[in-house]
């Protein structure tokens, strides 16, 4: 993989995040509707924290599924396996 291409893509996304966060007031709030639980007004800062934590939750789910399937999901083990293939 060409790391410069990867880095350029990362830098582009980072700039988009900076642009997004510079345009909103993190203490501002918005209304969110749920068909069963009703409507909630919450600050942007807590919603952003929720999105980050929710992504972590799903990464944990994937890790657990890989472990139950017998696959190694630890990067250092992957590196050792690749080393032994040489």
N, C-alpha and C positions, 0 to 999 in steps of 0.2 A: 504494500500500500504506500502510496506517495504521501508522506506525512505533511508536506507543504499544502497539498490539496485539503487534507483533513483539517489542518490548522486554519486555513483560510475559511473553511465552512464554519468552524467553531467561532472564529472571530466575527464572522457575519452575523451569526445567531446572537452572540454576546452583544453586539451593537444594537440589534433589534430589541433585546431585553432592556438595555440601557435607555433606548428611545422610549419604549413603552412605560418604564417606571418614571421617566422624567415628565411624562404627560399626565400622570394620575397623582392624586393626593391620597397617600396610603391611609390617612386617617378618614378619608371620605368613605361613604358607604353606598351600597346598592341593595336593591330588593331582589330576592331569589324565591321562586315559586316551586313548590313540590305538589304533585297531584294528591298525595295523601296527607302530608304533614303541614300543608298550608304555606304561608308566606313568611319569609325571614328577612330582616334588614340586618346586614352585617358589614363591618368595615372591610375594605379591600385587603388590608394587612392580614386579617385572619383568614380570608379566602385564599390568599397566596400561600400562607402557611399550610392550609388544608391541602392545596394542590400538591405541594412538595411532599408532605407527609403521606398523602394518598399514593403517590408514585412509589415511595419507599415501601408501602404496604404491598403493592403489586409486585415489586422486585422480590420481596420476601416470599410471596406466593410462588413465583417462578422458581426461586431457589429451592423451596420445599418440594415442588413437583419434580425438579431435576434430581434431588436427593432420593426421593421415593422411587424414581425410575432407575436408580443405580448409577446415574451420571455424576461425574465430579463437577462441582460448580465453584471450585476454589482455583483461582488463577495460578497460584504457585504450583499446584499439582499439574495443571495444564503445561506449564513451562517445563517441569521435570519430565513429563511424558514426551514432549517435543524433543527435549535433550536426548532422551534415550532412543529416539527414532533415528538419530543421526548416525 
